[in-house]
């Protein structure tokens, strides 16, 4: 992370992590968590994370604010999503996703750990509102 860029600088008081090159800072917020995820250039879930966790797709919901970068992805049913910063982001479980372009994607995410789907109303089989990715 960069100390000269506030969006990338380590967050004071956060739990810091690195999972398959995705840098994370997590802070508690009541019964929720606020996470800053920094996805590196070229990162793709199916290439970089799937070998570590298994499964056919990412089964986490991602709800938050894309502060920098460009994320694109596709659900198992073929529907896709395409977010360019600045953008509100709602990504349901059952997806592959990747960073587009030459800068990292920075997502500020809100979650309730295992209760995220219920608490935020982001169902696993919710209607996808984005166009299929190309």
N, C-alpha and C positions, 0 to 999 in steps of 0.2 A: 504494500500500500504506500501511497505517497503522502509525505508530511506537508508538501507544498500545495496540494489541492485539497481543500476541506471536504469535498465529497468523497475522496479516497483515503483521507487520513484516518488512522486508528481512532475509534470512538472511546473516549475516556469512560471507564466503568463498565465497558461491554465485555462479554465473553467473546474471545477471538477464535476463529477456526479457519481451517483450510481443508476442503473436501474435494478431491479430484481437481484442484486448481481453482475452485470457486471459493473466494475469500468471504468470510461471514463475520459480522459483528452482531451480537444479540443482546438486547436489554429487556428486562422484565418491565411490564406496564400493566399493573393490576393483575388481572387473571390472563392477560394476553402477553405477547412478545412483539417487539419491534425488531426486525432484522434488516440489516443492510447486506445485500448479496452483490458481490462483484464478480460477474461472469467474464472470463478472459476472452480476448479475441480468438475466434475459431472454435470456441467451446460448443459441443453438441451433446445433449443428454445421452443419446443412444450410442455414441462413440466413447465418451469420457466417463460417464457415471454408471450406465447400465452394467458394464463389466464388474463393477464393485458392489452393486446392490441387487442385480438380477431383475427379472421381470421383463415384460414387453414394452412398458412405458412408465413414465414418471407418475406415481400415484399420489403426489402431493398437490394440493391446491395452492395457487399463488395469487394473493390479493394485495395490491399495493400501488405504488407510484414508480414508474420507470423514469428515473431522474436523468439518465444519460444512456445513449446507445440505441440499439435496434435489436429486438427479439422477434423471431419468427418461429412458428411451430405448427404441428399437425396433431389432431386427435386420431384415435384408432379408427373412427368412422370416416376419416378422410377430410373432415372440416378442418380449416386452418385458422391461425391467428397471426397478426402482423402488427407489432407495436413499435413505434418510434418515439423516443423521448421528445418532449414531456408527454406522458400519457398515464391515465389510470389503467390498471391491469387487473383482469380477472381471468385466470387460467384454471380450468377444472382439471381434476385428476384424469389420467389416461392419455397423456400427451408425450410427444417428443418436442424438444425446443432447441434452438441454436442461436448463436450470436451472429448477426449480419454486419459486415463492414469492418473497419479498421480501428474501432475503439471498443473498450470493454462496455458491457451493459451493466448499469447500476440500478438495482431494484430495491426500493424500500418496501418491505413486506410486513404485513400484519397477520398474526396467526394466534391460534389458541391450541397449539400442539395437536393432540388427537381429536379435539373438539372443533377444529376449524370449519369443517364442512357444515356441521349443524349450526354453529354460532354465527357464521357469516352467510349461511344460506346458499353456499356454493355446492350444489349437488353434483354427484358423480355423473349423473345422466341428464344434467341440465341442457336446455336448448342452447346450442352454440350460436352466437350472434355475429361472428366474424365470417368473412368469405374464406373459402378454401385457399391454402397457400399455393403459390405457383412455383 
